[in-house]
Amino acid sequence: LLTHMLLAANDNDSSEFFIPDQIRKIMTFLDEHYDQRLSLNDLAKTHSISKYHLVREFKKYTGFTPYQYLINTRITRAKQLLTNTDLPVTEIASKVGIDNVSHFINLFKKREDITPHSFRKKWQRRL
C-alpha cells in the first residue's frame, strides 16, 4: 500500500522512478520500527545524514517527510489491527507507537475522516 502511494505521488514515468539506497534503507527502517518512539535526530544519526538533508531528500524521492511517512505507516498498521483483531483502541495505539490514545484518535480521524471505533464498526458491517 505504501509503495503504491509513493508511486502515485511521483509524477515521473515509472521507468524513471528511482529512490537512492539510503532513502530506501530509511523507509525500511521506518517500516520495521514504526512501533517505537523515533525522533528525526535519532533517525539522522542512525543513518549518518544531516537531519535537514534527510528531510529534503526523503521528501524529494517519496513525496512525504519522514514524519508523514511514519504516521502513514502507523495508521496503515492500525487499520490492519482494527479489521483483523478485537484489540481495544488504546492497545492498538500503543502497538503502533503512539502512547497517547487521544492523539492517536485525532491522527486517525484527520487522515481517514472517521474515528478508529467507527472504522472498525464500518469494516465489521461489510463482513
C-alpha positions as CSV (number, residue, x, y, z in Angstrom):
1,L,0.0,0.0,0.0
2,L,2.8,2.4,0.9
3,T,4.7,1.6,-2.2
4,H,1.6,2.3,-4.3
5,M,1.1,5.6,-2.5
6,L,4.7,6.5,-3.2
7,L,4.4,5.6,-6.9
8,A,1.2,7.6,-7.2
9,A,2.8,10.7,-5.5
10,N,5.6,10.7,-8.1
11,D,4.7,12.3,-11.4
12,N,7.6,10.7,-13.3
13,D,7.2,7.8,-15.6
14,S,7.7,4.5,-13.7
15,S,10.8,3.7,-15.7
16,E,12.4,6.9,-14.4
17,F,11.3,6.2,-10.8
18,F,14.4,5.9,-8.6
19,I,14.9,6.0,-4.9
20,P,18.5,6.1,-3.6
21,D,19.6,3.2,-1.4
22,Q,20.0,5.4,1.6
23,I,16.4,6.7,1.3
24,R,15.2,3.1,0.8
25,K,17.1,2.0,3.9
26,I,15.4,4.8,5.9
27,M,12.0,3.8,4.6
28,T,12.6,0.1,5.5
29,F,13.8,1.3,9.0
30,L,10.6,3.2,9.5
31,D,8.5,0.3,8.2
32,E,10.2,-2.0,10.7
33,H,10.4,0.3,13.7
34,Y,7.1,2.2,13.4
35,D,6.1,0.9,16.8
36,Q,9.0,2.7,18.6
37,R,9.5,6.2,19.7
38,L,11.5,7.8,16.9
39,S,13.0,11.2,16.5
40,L,14.4,13.0,13.5
41,N,17.7,13.4,15.3
42,D,17.9,9.7,16.1
43,L,16.9,8.8,12.5
44,A,19.5,11.1,11.1
45,K,22.2,9.9,13.5
46,T,21.4,6.2,12.8
47,H,21.7,6.7,9.0
48,S,24.7,9.2,9.2
49,I,23.0,12.0,7.5
50,S,22.1,15.6,8.5
51,K,18.5,15.9,9.6
52,Y,17.9,18.8,7.2
53,H,19.4,16.8,4.3
54,L,17.4,13.8,5.4
55,V,14.1,15.6,5.3
56,R,14.8,17.3,2.0
57,E,16.0,14.1,0.2
58,F,13.3,11.9,1.7
59,K,10.5,14.3,0.6
60,K,12.2,14.7,-2.8
61,Y,12.1,10.9,-3.5
62,T,8.9,9.9,-1.6
63,G,6.7,12.9,-1.6
64,F,6.5,12.7,2.2
65,T,8.5,14.0,5.1
66,P,9.9,11.1,7.3
67,Y,7.3,12.1,9.9
68,Q,4.4,11.9,7.4
69,Y,5.7,8.6,6.1
70,L,5.9,7.3,9.7
71,I,2.4,8.4,10.5
72,N,1.0,6.9,7.3
73,T,2.8,3.6,8.3
74,R,1.3,3.7,11.7
75,I,-2.2,4.4,10.5
76,T,-2.0,1.7,7.9
77,R,-0.9,-0.8,10.6
78,A,-3.7,0.4,12.9
79,K,-6.3,-0.2,10.2
80,Q,-5.0,-3.7,9.8
81,L,-5.3,-4.3,13.6
82,L,-8.7,-2.7,13.7
83,T,-10.0,-5.0,10.9
84,N,-8.2,-8.2,11.9
85,T,-8.3,-8.1,15.8
86,D,-10.6,-7.3,18.6
87,L,-7.9,-5.3,20.5
88,P,-9.1,-2.2,22.2
89,V,-8.2,1.1,20.5
90,T,-5.9,2.0,23.4
91,E,-3.9,-1.1,22.9
92,I,-3.8,-0.6,19.1
93,A,-2.5,3.0,19.6
94,S,0.3,1.6,21.8
95,K,1.2,-1.2,19.3
96,V,1.6,1.3,16.5
97,G,3.9,3.6,18.6
98,I,1.5,6.2,19.8
99,D,1.3,6.4,23.6
100,N,-1.4,9.0,23.9
101,V,-4.7,7.4,22.7
102,S,-6.4,10.8,22.2
103,H,-3.5,11.8,19.9
104,F,-3.9,8.5,18.0
105,I,-7.7,9.0,17.6
106,N,-7.1,12.6,16.3
107,L,-4.4,11.5,13.9
108,F,-6.6,8.6,12.6
109,K,-9.6,10.8,12.2
110,K,-7.6,13.5,10.4
111,R,-6.3,11.0,7.9
112,E,-9.3,8.7,7.5
113,D,-12.2,11.1,8.2
114,I,-13.5,8.6,10.7
115,T,-12.6,7.5,14.2
116,P,-10.9,4.2,14.8
117,H,-14.0,2.8,16.6
118,S,-16.3,3.9,13.7
119,F,-13.8,2.5,11.2
120,R,-13.9,-0.9,13.0
121,K,-17.7,-0.9,13.1
122,K,-18.0,0.1,9.4
123,W,-15.5,-2.7,8.5
124,Q,-17.3,-5.3,10.5
125,R,-20.6,-4.5,8.8
126,R,-19.0,-5.3,5.4
127,L,-18.3,-8.8,6.6
